[in-house]
């Protein structure tokens, strides 16, 4: 299974989706739900605490970001979205895209979790030096 496969929306529509009011409402709903847990917001990549304006949400699965009858639907499961700083999010995508095993032979969810482990390890290495 490849992470480089087409997203259900296609690349252009996916970019439009991430700029749509539907996505911003879904993002706000995720942040509101997270606030009710009592857990502080933190980046999944580096582990640092963050304000909601500092975070993006990474999709573990694109399956539920769809268009039906010309309308975007934000049906992602809460657990399919993880908070990340923009820089950590970009690094995550680079790790996945540049590693043939992660890009082509792991599910997106598994590739993300492996790449986050690599990001965290790198962050720990930087702190130790």
C-alpha positions in Angstrom: 0.0 0.0 0.0 1.5 3.4 -0.9 1.2 6.7 0.8 1.8 8.3 -2.6 -1.5 7.0 -3.9 -4.1 9.5 -4.8 -6.0 11.1 -2.0 -9.8 10.5 -2.4 -10.2 14.2 -3.2 -7.2 14.5 -5.5 -4.4 16.9 -4.8 -6.1 20.1 -6.1 -9.4 19.4 -4.3 -7.6 18.4 -1.1 -5.8 21.8 -1.1 -9.1 23.5 -1.6 -10.6 21.4 1.2 -7.9 22.6 3.6 -8.9 26.2 2.8 -12.6 25.6 3.1 -15.0 26.7 5.9 -15.9 23.0 6.3 -12.3 22.1 7.2 -11.9 25.1 9.5 -15.1 24.0 11.3 -13.8 20.5 11.6 -10.5 21.8 12.9 -12.3 24.0 15.5 -14.4 21.0 16.5 -11.3 18.9 17.0 -9.7 21.7 19.1 -12.9 22.1 21.2 -13.2 18.4 21.8 -9.5 18.2 22.8 -10.0 21.1 25.2 -12.7 19.1 27.0 -10.2 16.3 27.7 -8.3 18.6 30.1 -5.0 17.6 28.4 -2.7 20.5 27.2 -2.2 21.0 23.5 1.2 19.7 22.3 2.8 19.0 19.0 2.9 15.3 18.3 6.2 15.8 16.4 8.3 17.5 19.0 6.2 17.1 22.1 6.3 20.9 22.9 3.3 22.6 24.3 1.5 24.9 21.8 -1.4 27.2 21.4 -4.1 26.2 19.0 -3.1 29.0 16.6 0.4 27.4 16.4 -0.8 24.0 15.3 -1.9 22.2 12.2 -3.8 18.9 12.1 -2.1 16.1 10.3 -4.4 13.5 8.7 -3.6 9.9 9.6 -6.2 8.8 7.0 -7.6 10.8 4.0 -10.5 8.4 3.5 -13.1 10.5 5.1 -12.2 13.9 3.6 -14.6 13.6 0.7 -16.8 15.5 -1.8 -20.4 14.5 -2.1 -22.7 16.3 -4.6 -20.1 19.0 -5.0 -19.8 19.7 -1.3 -16.9 19.0 0.9 -17.6 16.7 3.9 -15.4 16.7 6.9 -16.0 13.2 8.3 -12.6 12.5 9.7 -12.6 10.5 12.9 -11.2 12.5 15.9 -8.3 10.0 16.2 -7.4 10.4 12.6 -6.2 14.0 13.2 -3.0 14.8 15.2 -1.7 18.3 16.2 1.6 19.4 14.9 3.7 22.6 14.5 3.9 23.6 10.9 7.7 22.9 10.8 7.2 19.4 12.4 4.3 18.7 10.1 6.5 19.6 7.0 9.4 17.4 8.4 6.9 14.6 8.9 5.8 14.7 5.3 9.4 14.9 4.1 10.4 11.8 6.2 7.5 9.8 4.8 7.9 11.0 1.2 11.7 10.4 1.1 11.7 6.9 2.7 10.6 4.3 0.1 9.5 1.9 2.9 7.3 4.5 4.5 6.1 6.0 1.2 5.2 2.7 -0.5 5.0 -0.2 2.0 3.2 1.1 5.0 -0.2 2.5 5.6 -0.4 6.2 6.0 -1.2 5.7 9.7 1.8 3.4 10.3 4.1 5.6 8.3 3.1 8.6 10.3 3.6 6.9 13.6 7.1 5.6 12.5 8.1 9.1 11.3 6.9 10.7 14.5 9.1 8.3 16.4 12.0 9.4 14.2 11.1 13.1 14.8 11.0 12.6 18.6 14.3 10.7 18.6 15.9 13.5 16.5 14.5 16.1 19.0 15.9 14.2 21.9 19.3 14.0 20.2 19.3 17.8 19.7 18.5 18.4 23.3 21.2 16.0 24.5 24.0 17.8 22.5 
